[in-house]
Amino acid sequence: MYKEVASLLPGMSGWRVAMVLTVLVTVVSLGCGGGTKQDPVLEQEKIMVDEGVMILREGTSVQRDSVIRTFNNLSHSELLHPYLAETDISVRIGIVSALGNLKDLGSVGQLNSMLLESDDYLLRETVIWALGELNDTSSVQVMIGIMQDTTDNLDMRLGLPITLAAFINTSYAGKIEQAFVEVLQNMGNDLELCSYVAVGILEVLEPGNYELFNSQLPLLRKMAQRRLTQSGEDGIYTNFQLTIEELENYKPSQV
């Protein structure tokens, strides 16, 4: 079967791609078969993953998306773990996306390392999304460190406040709240990042942290005014203004 799939990929026409993907879907649906094999589902999924990775390497973006959707049906997500070490970025992005959809907690350690070590923007963005889906607290300090690192990629840091907000109901809530305040107080020259932190504050605001964030109102107002003077009522200014209005109107007793 491997040779047959390999022969399709170089000149992959529409009907041939459809045939390969049909094989992958069929493998998933037939997982309960397998005769005398000890774990027929595992054996079938090994084949599916190997063939799917071939398409991730050589297929189009549409073909890769189809493979990732197929991977989302895996019962043995651990089969994807070895491919996190692939040199091919398309493969790694596809595998990370599938692991996030599968809520595979066994991959958290590798994803945390990948976030710190990779220099590919799209891969790191995918990792951030996957870590938010996995919601494992071991990722919180890693993301806080990147968010507060002024030498790191700015565009990537912008997505971190919203991802961190997803951890507000964990034991790391206090660290996240304090990290938001520290960015506002120490990184005020980066109005764009601070505006995304303001959005993060909106996501996590509750009676228990209202006083902490309300104390930042004077700083938020100054930032909003600076942005308005510099660029007018753009998206960054709007982020600040929405948070300011919510803090001004928030009732600490509300649930």
Secondary structure, DSSP 8 states (H G I E B T S, - for coil): -HHHHHHHSTT--HHHHHHHHHHHHHHHHTTT--TT-S-HHHHHHHHHHHHHHHHHHHS-HHHHHHHHHHHTT-S-GGGGGGGGG-S-HHHHHHHHHHHHHTT-GGGHHHHHHHHHH---HHHHHHHHHHHHHHT-GGGHHHHHHHHT-TTS-HHHHTTHHHHHHTTTTSTTHHHHHHHHHHHHHH-TT-HHHHHHHHHHHHHH--TTTHHHHHTTHHHHHHHHHHHHHHH-S-HHHHHHHHHHHHHHH--TT--
